[in-house]
C-alpha cells in the first residue's frame, strides 16, 4: 500500500448535503405491479371494514 494521500478531490459540505438528500430518493426501489395491487387491496379492505362498522352503528342507533 502507498502512504501518499489520494489525488481525489474531497466533496464540499454542500455536495455532501446534496448527496444525502438525493440518496434517499434513489434508494427507493420501484414498486412492482403485484405489490401495488396488494396495497390497493388492503386499503380497500380496511375502508370496507370501516364503512360496515359505521353502518352497523347507525343501525344500532336507529333501533334504540
N, C-alpha and C positions, 0 to 999 in steps of 0.2 A: 504494500500500500504506500501511497505517496503522502508526505506530510505537507504538501503545498495546499494553499487554500483554493477553493473552487473558483473557476473562471465565470461561473454563472452569476447573473445579477440577482440580488435579493429583492423580493417584491416589496413595494411600498406599503404603508399602512392602508391607504385607500384601495390598493389592489387586493390586499388580504381581506378587507371588509367586503369588497365586491364579490370575491370568490366565495366567502361564507354565505352571502345572500343567494347567489346563483347555485351553489352546491345543493341547497335544499330542493330547488325546483328540478334539478337534473336527477336527483336521487329517486324521485317517484317513478315507479315502473308503470307502464301503461296498463290499464285495466282490461282484462280480456272480456270478450263478449259474454262468456259464461258468468264471470264474476259480476258484471253489470246486471245481468238478468237475475242473478241470485239476490243482489242488493235491492233491486226493484221488487222482487217477490216478497222479501222480508219486510220492506217498508209498507207494501200494500197489505200484508197480513196484519201488521201492527195497527194500521189505520182502520182496517175492518173490525178488529177486536175492540178498538176504542168506540167505533160507531155503534156496534152491537151493545156495548156496555151502556152507552148513553140512551139508546132506545129502550133497553131494559129498565133503566132508572126512570125514564119518562112513563113507561107502562106502570111501574110501581106507584108513581105519583098519582096517576090518573085513577088507579084502583082505590087509593086511600080517600 
